[in-house]
Amino acid sequence: METSVDSITKAISLVRTIACVGAAIAWAEFLRRRILLRDDNLLSWRVMCLRHRALRARPLRGILDGLCGYSGAVAICSLGLVAAIVSLIFPAARIGTAGLFVLACAHIWAFFRAPQGLDGADQMYILVFSSLALNELVDTKGTRLALLVFLAAQLSLSYAVAGLVKLSSPEWRSGEALSAILRTAAYGHRAVAKWLEDHKSARRWIARLGLAWETTFPLALFLPVEIAIAVAAIGIAFHFACALVMGLNSFLWAFVSVYPALVYVRLNAWPFNNRLWNTISGAGLSE
Amino acid sequence: MAENLVYGLFTAWFLLSVIGQFTGRTTSTLRQFDFLGLIPNWRFFGPLPKTSDDHLVFRNRLADGTVTEWCELSAEPRHTLLNLLWNPGRRRRKALLDITSSLRVLLGPAIPDVSVQLSIPYLLLLNYVASLRPRSATGVQFALLSTDRRTASEDPQVLFVSALHEL
């Protein structure tokens, strides 16, 4: 029979594994487009350091130029990639734990250096790796549970806020905003946008169901397990569709990495005994 | 003791994240100090998404005084199935989107003040287009255009034309 420590460890391990795969891809993508980090390109540190006087004061300036200039930036991106791979391959070793700290620092560094070009997935990586690293400092059963509750709460907050702010917009409720986004060059997909244009009723219902799912996502923590699992499954499908249609591949890994935390908290913090719960218990996520 | 500190940090972090989702003075102040990006913003595409495409164009003044044609910055290729796993182009696309969106906010409806030229988005764009100049260029100018595919005509609307900067 499994102990509760085992199931918490499994949930954290799943969070960590999925996030590390996503982070490895994200850092490799950054390295592929490292030209952006050059001083004559869009994310130039030479310009970004002008945003605050403190960034140009000595001796801080020398340190920051070393860390955020082109060579330092490429080195940190490479370090992020190596840390993600090491943390994935050696999760139990000290080097794997050190990898989590490096990943947390690297993602925070990217935001500090130039937030332009970063997105919600990068924000989620900051939360995931920083909280995983924070837990490693103490690592008791209590802090592990706190870590999973924290991540599940952040995930719920993210969807609820995204849904609520859109609910106030008639453009979103009618589905017009959805097809308008899909017509843009940045997040667009001409075929899907055209289909939505031709099927206005379907467009309206897709938008409304999407908003309803986002807004009510936190209820997954309180609903019967079958429904909570269905809500999570819709989430995976949602991110898969966003990756396929809008090119938001990083969201798939970053957000889905937190789903094991949500499932663990639902299964163990609100123990309604039912059939599916018992089945999942056998799979090891429930105590 | 250390355990309680971790509980406190998680609780405070989550509460600050909740506060960070509101609009207003408190949130603005909070974000001003959040230079490490610890407070997420979960308002994806809401409440009003950006539904137009911005285009950055630039031209140069050459040593003989002639001015080149406007040239559009090349866009990243459109999404393919491979982007599901590998999509490095999204970084540049998003960076350009963020920079032009920030510049649009600074420009506002009025004629832009000269102080816009000292803003980070303006300097980022100027620095970038200046690096693309031909060897014989002595000046560079850029403009921001916008197209909205919801309108029947896809003719771009000129949002902003920069000063001609000496190189």
Interface residues (C-beta under 8 A of the other chain):
Chain A: I25 A28 E29 F30 R32 R33 L36 D39 D40 N41 L42 L43 S44 R46 V47 M48 L50 R51 H107 I108 F111 F112 A114 P115 Q116 G117 L118 D119 G120 D122 Q123 M124 I126 L127 S130 S131 L134 N135 L137 V138 T140 G142 T143 A146 L147 V149 F150 A153 Q154 L157 S158 Y159 V161 A162 V165 K166 S168 S169 E171 W172 A177 A180 I181 R183 T184 A185 A186 G188 H189 R190 F240 A243 L244 V245 M246 G247 L248 N249 S250 L252
Chain B: A2 E3 L5 V6 Y7 L9 F10 W13 F14 S17 V18 Q21 F35 L36 G37 L38 P40 N41 W42 R43 F44 F45 G46 P47 L48 P49 K50 T51 S52 D53 A75 R78 H79 L81 N83 L84 L85 W86 N87 P88 G89 R90 R91 R92 R93 K94 A95 L96 L97 D98 I99 S102 I120 L123 L124 N127 Y128 A130 S131 R149 R150
